[in-house]
Amino acid sequence: MVGLADSYLYLGGKLCYVFEDKVQRWLRILDLHNPSGRETVVDIPKLTAEAVPHSENCLKYTFHVIHSAERITSCLFSFALLDPEDWLLILNTETQELIRVILLESTARLFVRNSKSYLYYGTHSEYGPDGFRKWVLRFFDLTQRHLSGSKIHLSNVVGYEIDSTVCFEIIDGYLHGLSYQTAFEVEEIDWTSCYYCFRFRLDEPDPEKTQIMTKRDSWRRQHDEAL
């Protein structure tokens, strides 16, 4: 028994959970690999008031942890006064410094991935010429505290269920994307499609330098074949 929580996320040996007691709410982060058992405790109302001052008097809001890695925790803060607002809060959980606050255009299938130096976030929110929704990414330089003004459109990545039909991970200085579908159609029940996999350098998200796995290397077994 670790604790009581209204919501939680477990990543890389760290448990991030939100606990509420009447009007007070806390974000607690516990490193389960650390024998000391000491938690990082963040006062959520204090954090959100600092991040978005005009939200301070709004009592109804949602707060969720989206991702946590390399002492960087990203949270989604949503509320409505006149109009709904969705903010991405990027926090250094070691120092409890609020690194950046970003007003989001969309939260559709929102995901965040980060290394020590770079953070990428994406949504499945922009429509392509074929009428299907596509993934769009933006990146934030954690070292320079700079948010890129341009978007990265992943026009060939099919699938929209994170960690089910598509996944994104940072490995060895690259952002990798993997989907098990190759066409914007109803999911193929006979599993005949190949995987689609790409990667690009975190410090150089240039579409022309994106590496894409060949179909020869992305072979996929039939669903009725033995493992």
N, C-alpha and C positions, 0 to 999 in steps of 0.2 A: 504494500500500500504506500504510494508515493504522496498522494494528496488529492484533494477535491478540486474539480475544475469545471468551468462552463464550456471551455474548448481547450484543445491541446494540439501540439505538433511535436513529433519526435524525429530528430534528424542528427546524424553523426554523433550519437551518444548523448545528445542534449535534449532534455524535455522542456519545452516551452508551453506553459499553460496559463490561462487567464482565470483568476479567482475573484469572485464578487461577494461583498458583504454589505448589504443594503445599498447605499449610494457610492460606496468606495469600491474601486476595482484595481487589481494589481496584475501585472505581468510578471511571472516568476520563471526563471530559467535555472534549471538544475543539471549539472554535468554528472551524469550517472557513472562516468568512468573516473571521476575524481573522488577518492575515498573520504575527503573532508565532508562531503555532503552539504556544502555551503551553497546557498542560492543567491542569484542576482534578482533583486526585487525592484520593479519599476512601477511608480505611481502613475497609473494610466490617465486619470483626470489632469494631473500636473503636466504630463507629457503632451497630451492633446491640446491643452490650453497654450502651451509654449509653441507647439507646431502650427496650430491654426487658431490664433487669438479670438476671432469672431465666433468660434464654436463654443466658447467657454460656458455660455448660458444654455446650451442645448443639452438637455438631460437624456434625450433618446438618441442613441447612436450605436453603431456596431464597431467592434474592434477585433481584428483577427491577425494572428501571426501567419505570414505567408511563407517566409523562409528564414533560416538562420544558419550561418556558416562563417568561419574565420572571425568570430567575435562581432559580426555584423548581423543584425536582425532587422528584417523588413516586415512592416505591418500595414494592414489596410484599415483606414479609419474612414467611416462613412456616416454622414448625418444629413439632415435636411432642415433648412430654415425657410428661405423663400424657394430655393431650388435644391435638389439633391446634389451633394458634393462627395467625391471620393478622393482620398489623399493617400499617397504612399509615403510612409514614414520610415526613414532609414536611420537606424540607431546603432551606435557603438555600445554594446552591452557591457563591455569592460569598464569604460569610463562614464557610461550613461549619457554620452554626448549625442545630441540630435544632429546628425550629419547633414541631412537634406530632407526637405518636404516637397513632394511633387504632386501637383493636381493632375489627376488622371482623366483622360478623355473617355475611357471605357474600362470596365473591370471584367469583361467577358473572358472567361477562362484565364484569368490573371495568374501569371507565374513569375517568380524572381529566382535568379541564380547569381551567385557572386563568388569571386576569389578575394584575395587580400587587396587587390588593386582595382578590380573592375566589377561592376554590377550591371546585369542585364535584366530588363523586365519586358514581358510581352503579353499581348492579348490577342484573342481570336476575334477580331472586330471589324476589319475593313474588307469591303466587297471588291472582288476582282471583276474583270470584264465578263467572265463566264457566269457571274451571279452568285458565286460561292464565297463564303467568308474565308479570309486568309489571315495568317499569323503576321503580326507586325511587332517589331522589337525596337527598343531604345536602350542606349547604354550610358552609364554614369561612371566617370573616372573617379574612384574613391580617393586617389592620391592628390589629384589636382582639384577635386571638388567641382568637376565640370560635367554638366549634363549635355549630351550631344543634341544639337538642334535637328538633326536628320533622323529619319526612320529607316529601319531595315525591314524590307518586305520579303517574306518567305513564300513566294508565289507557288512553289512546287511542293511544299510540305502539306500532306494530306493527313487528316485525323484531327480531332479536337478534344478528346478526352485525355487530359494529362495523366501520364503513367499508365495509360490503358491502350489507346490507339496511337499516342505520340508521347515522346518524352524529350526533355532537354537537360543536359548535364554539362558541367565544366570539368574537363579532364586535361591535365598537363598543359595548361595555358590555352586551351581551345574550348569554344562552345560547340558542343555536339548536339545534333538533333536527329531523332530516329522516329520513323513512322512505318507501320506495317501495311499501309495501303498505298497504292500508286495512282489512284484515280478518284476524282470527286464524285463518287457514286455510293450506293448503298453498300455496306460492308459485305465483302465476299465471304459466303459461308463455307466455301470449299478451300479457303486459304491458299489460293493459287498465286497470289501476287508476291512480288519480291519486296524486300525491305527497301526503304528509301532512307539513306543516311548521309549527313553532311557535317562539315565542321569548318570553322574559321578561327583565326587567331583573335584572342580577346582584345589585343591592342591594335588590330587591323581588320575591322569588320567590312572588308571590301567584297562586294558580290562577285567581282571578277577573279578574286583569289580564293573563293570558297571551294573547298575540296568535297567532291561528291563520290560516294561509293559506286563502283561499276555494277551493272546488273549481274555480271559473272560472279562477283563476290557477295552479292546480296541474295543468293539462292535461298529459297524457303521451302521447307518440307511440306508435303500434303498433310492435311489434318488426320488422315487415316493411317499414316505411316507410323511405325513403331519408333520410339525414341532410341 
